Amino acid sequence: MGGMKFKTWNRRWFVFDRKRRSLFYYQDKTETKLRGCIYFQSIVEVYVDHLQSISLRSPEPREATFIVKTIERPYYLVAPTVESMRIWVDVIITGAEGNTFAGES
């Protein structure tokens, strides 16, 4: 990927909020200060990083890496297990698609 600069991994705690149609993230699960938000309407696609393009730059293996691509930027996420990664990917896709079709009649 030309021009892409990836510094380091930062651990974050993600919260899926279907009501607000957003994915919020915090420093950790005890933190109350919001670090960022991914709005469902900004999600372009969600997919498993089968090539482990970012994982190759990591000193430890990251088999459960997936990417949430938004209009603004891609988010590279790692779940603790492959199974939890699949669940997160399915839930985010379902939430984002639900948002896409929410206004249509």
Backbone torsions as a table, in degrees:
resi	resn	phi	psi	omega
1	MET	NA	108.8	-178.2
2	GLY	-68.2	134.7	175.3
3	GLY	80.7	-5.8	-177.9
4	MET	-80.7	130.1	179.0
5	LYS	-120.7	119.1	-178.4
6	PHE	-117.3	114.5	-174.8
7	LYS	-79.5	-67.8	-175.4
8	THR	-158.8	165.4	177.0
9	TRP	-83.0	138.5	173.9
10	ASN	-121.5	123.5	179.3
11	ARG	-70.8	132.9	178.4
12	ARG	-137.8	154.9	176.5
13	TRP	-105.1	118.2	-177.4
14	PHE	-100.0	140.9	177.4
15	VAL	-126.7	122.1	178.7
16	PHE	-87.4	121.7	-179.7
17	ASP	-122.0	97.4	-177.9
18	ARG	-65.5	-36.6	-179.5
19	LYS	-61.3	-44.9	-178.5
20	ARG	-89.4	-1.0	178.9
21	ARG	53.5	51.0	-175.7
22	SER	-148.4	161.2	172.8
23	LEU	-119.8	110.2	-178.2
24	PHE	-96.1	150.3	174.1
25	TYR	-137.1	147.0	-174.6
26	TYR	-127.8	166.6	177.6
27	GLN	-57.9	-46.3	176.7
28	ASP	-156.2	-179.6	-172.9
29	LYS	-73.0	-12.5	177.0
30	THR	-95.3	-11.0	-176.1
31	GLU	-73.1	141.5	176.1
32	THR	-106.8	-16.2	179.5
33	LYS	-81.9	120.3	-179.9
34	LEU	-66.9	130.5	178.2
35	ARG	-93.9	-26.9	-179.7
36	GLY	-179.5	174.1	-176.9
37	CYS	-148.6	139.4	173.5
38	ILE	-116.1	113.0	178.6
39	TYR	-79.9	136.6	-179.2
40	PHE	-54.8	-38.0	-176.9
41	GLN	-66.9	-16.7	179.1
42	SER	-91.1	-7.8	-178.4
43	ILE	-76.5	124.6	179.2
44	VAL	-91.6	-45.6	177.2
45	GLU	-160.8	159.7	177.7
46	VAL	-132.3	128.3	-178.0
47	TYR	-153.9	156.5	177.2
48	VAL	-75.5	137.7	178.7
49	ASP	-84.5	74.3	-177.5
50	HIS	-59.2	-32.6	179.9
51	LEU	-79.5	-11.3	-176.2
52	GLN	48.9	46.0	-176.6
53	SER	-58.9	-41.1	178.5
54	ILE	-83.2	-35.5	-177.5
55	SER	-60.2	-28.8	-179.2
56	LEU	-62.9	-24.4	-179.5
57	ARG	-87.5	-0.9	-177.6
58	SER	-96.0	143.5	179.0
59	PRO	-70.5	-20.8	178.7
60	GLU	-115.2	149.5	-178.8
61	PRO	-66.2	142.9	-179.1
62	ARG	-133.7	74.6	-177.7
63	GLU	-69.5	-21.8	-175.1
64	ALA	-102.3	42.3	179.9
65	THR	-89.0	134.8	174.0
66	PHE	-140.1	163.4	-173.7
67	ILE	-123.6	132.0	172.7
68	VAL	-108.6	106.0	-177.2
69	LYS	-93.5	123.0	178.3
70	THR	-113.4	175.5	177.8
71	ILE	-60.5	-38.7	-176.4
72	GLU	-79.5	-41.5	-173.2
73	ARG	-171.2	165.1	173.1
74	PRO	-90.1	145.1	173.7
75	TYR	-111.4	124.0	179.0
76	TYR	-99.1	116.0	-174.8
77	LEU	-118.9	149.9	177.3
78	VAL	-128.8	125.1	175.7
79	ALA	-91.9	160.2	-179.4
80	PRO	-66.7	-26.9	178.8
81	THR	-140.5	163.0	177.1
82	VAL	-64.1	-39.6	179.5
83	GLU	-62.9	-44.3	178.6
84	SER	-67.8	-31.8	175.4
85	MET	-62.1	-45.0	179.4
86	ARG	-60.7	-40.4	178.5
87	ILE	-63.8	-48.0	179.0
88	TRP	-58.9	-45.9	-179.9
89	VAL	-59.6	-47.7	179.6
90	ASP	-61.0	-44.2	-178.1
91	VAL	-65.8	-43.3	-180.0
92	ILE	-66.3	-43.5	178.4
93	ILE	-61.1	-45.3	179.6
94	THR	-61.1	-44.4	178.6
95	GLY	-63.6	-44.3	-179.3
96	ALA	-66.9	-41.0	178.6
97	GLU	-67.3	-37.8	177.4
98	GLY	-59.9	-38.2	178.3
99	ASN	-67.9	-41.3	-177.4
100	THR	-60.0	-39.7	-175.3
101	PHE	-97.3	1.0	-175.8
102	ALA	-61.9	-38.1	-176.3
103	GLY	-89.0	-7.4	-178.5
104	GLU	-83.0	147.1	176.2
105	SER	-125.2	NA	NA
